[in-house]
Amino acid sequence: LGEPLMLADPADRFIREPAWMVFRATGGFDFVVVDYHALYGNSLARRRAELQALPDAMDLVRTNVRSTSPGERDFLLAGDFNLVCTDRAFDGLRKNGLQAINPGLGTTIADNSYDNLWLDLASTPEFTGQWGIVRFDEIEFDNDDKRASQAVSDHRPLWARFSTGPDDD
């Protein structure tokens, strides 16, 4: 629904600003996906600082969306976070009620668990609890990591299943 929007970042806290869009599935389930790709590199402190700014970014997205859809509760944060979800950099997201669906399974060809989907389970009862990782590098490329990475990506897709019946908000 509408156009994708980019988070304003006047303080330059993100190397790649989070973007979001509102969706509606057949059946009525509406939700907001915030897409994010974290800084990567040798500076763990800079990466953590960027990730620690995510709760504020999510609050800004919620405020923006709720100005036109006051009851919206389904906010999903998806992306490549370049750190495992158990890292202390995510404490702010956890304090805001968000939880990662992938507890640490490898989402990159190198088996790092950097990609994830964060959501508030209490606010998004449409999440069925079903999720998985498409290990295309093993299935389609017989574990030839170089070929898989060049042809597709070094990241494996992560999927989640939601009920698309009547919306709760």
C-alpha positions in Angstrom: 0.0 0.0 0.0 1.6 3.3 -1.0 5.2 3.9 -1.8 8.3 2.6 0.0 9.8 5.3 2.3 13.3 5.9 3.5 14.0 6.9 7.1 15.4 10.4 7.5 18.8 10.1 9.1 20.0 13.7 9.8 22.4 12.4 12.5 23.9 10.0 10.0 23.6 7.0 12.4 23.2 4.5 9.5 25.4 3.8 6.6 22.2 2.5 4.8 19.1 4.1 6.1 16.2 1.7 6.9 13.4 1.7 4.4 9.8 0.6 5.0 6.6 -0.1 3.2 3.0 -1.0 4.2 1.6 -4.2 2.7 -1.8 -5.9 2.7 -2.1 -9.6 2.0 -5.2 -11.2 0.4 -7.5 -11.9 3.3 -6.9 -8.6 5.1 -3.7 -9.0 7.0 -1.8 -5.7 6.8 1.7 -5.2 8.1 4.8 -2.9 7.8 8.1 -4.3 6.7 11.2 -2.3 7.7 14.1 -3.4 5.6 17.7 -2.8 6.9 21.2 -3.7 5.9 23.8 -3.1 8.7 27.2 -1.6 8.3 29.9 -4.3 7.8 33.6 -4.1 8.4 36.3 -4.4 10.9 34.9 -2.0 13.5 32.6 -4.0 15.7 32.0 -0.8 17.9 30.7 1.1 14.8 28.5 -1.8 13.8 27.1 -2.1 17.3 26.4 1.6 17.5 24.4 1.5 14.3 22.4 -1.5 15.5 21.7 0.2 18.8 20.0 3.0 16.9 17.4 0.6 15.5 14.9 1.0 18.4 14.7 4.7 17.7 14.4 4.1 14.0 11.5 1.6 14.6 9.8 4.2 16.9 10.0 6.8 14.1 8.5 4.3 11.6 5.7 3.5 14.0 4.9 7.2 14.5 4.9 7.8 10.8 2.7 4.8 10.0 0.3 5.4 12.9 -0.3 9.0 11.7 -2.4 7.5 8.9 -3.2 4.0 10.4 -3.6 4.6 14.2 -4.2 1.0 15.1 -1.4 -0.6 13.1 0.5 -3.1 15.3 2.3 -5.4 12.9 5.8 -4.1 12.4 8.5 -6.5 11.0 12.2 -5.6 10.9 13.9 -7.7 8.3 17.4 -7.6 6.9 21.1 -8.4 7.1 22.2 -7.3 10.6 25.9 -8.5 10.3 25.8 -9.7 13.8 24.1 -12.7 15.5 20.8 -11.9 17.2 22.2 -12.7 20.7 24.7 -9.9 20.5 24.2 -7.1 23.2 23.7 -4.6 20.3 20.1 -5.9 20.0 19.2 -5.4 23.7 17.2 -2.3 22.8 15.1 -4.2 20.3 14.5 -6.9 22.9 13.5 -4.3 25.5 11.0 -3.0 23.0 9.4 -6.4 22.8 10.9 -7.5 19.5 12.3 -11.0 19.1 14.3 -12.6 16.3 12.7 -15.6 14.7 16.1 -17.2 13.8 17.9 -18.2 17.0 21.2 -18.6 15.2 21.0 -20.9 12.2 23.3 -20.0 9.3 21.9 -17.6 6.8 25.0 -17.0 4.8 27.0 -19.5 2.8 29.7 -19.3 5.4 27.0 -20.2 8.0 26.9 -16.9 9.8 23.5 -16.1 11.2 23.4 -12.4 10.2 20.0 -12.3 8.5 16.9 -12.2 10.5 13.3 -11.1 11.0 12.4 -9.3 14.2 8.8 -8.9 15.4 6.7 -8.5 18.5 4.9 -11.8 18.9 2.2 -10.3 21.1 1.4 -7.7 18.5 1.6 -10.0 15.5 -0.5 -13.1 16.3 -0.7 -13.7 12.5 2.9 -15.2 12.7 2.3 -19.0 12.6 5.7 -19.8 14.1 6.8 -21.4 10.9 10.0 -20.2 9.3 13.0 -21.5 7.5 16.1 -20.8 5.5 16.4 -21.7 1.8 19.8 -23.4 1.5 20.0 -22.8 -2.3 23.8 -23.1 -2.2 23.5 -26.8 -1.1 20.4 -27.6 -3.2 21.2 -25.9 -6.5 25.0 -25.5 -6.4 26.0 -28.7 -4.6 27.9 -26.7 -2.0 30.0 -24.8 -4.6 30.1 -21.6 -2.5 31.9 -19.5 -5.1 29.4 -20.4 -7.9 26.4 -19.9 -5.6 27.7 -16.6 -4.4 28.4 -15.3 -7.9 25.2 -16.5 -9.4 22.8 -15.6 -6.5 24.3 -14.3 -3.3 26.3 -15.2 -0.2 23.1 -14.9 1.8 20.4 -17.5 2.0 16.8 -16.3 2.0 14.9 -16.5 5.3 11.2 -17.0 5.1 8.3 -16.8 7.6 4.6 -17.8 7.4 1.8 -15.6 8.5 -2.0 -16.2 8.6 -3.7 -13.9 6.1 -7.2 -14.2 7.5 -9.0 -11.3 9.1 -6.6 -8.6 10.4 -6.4 -8.1 14.2 -5.8 -4.3 13.8 
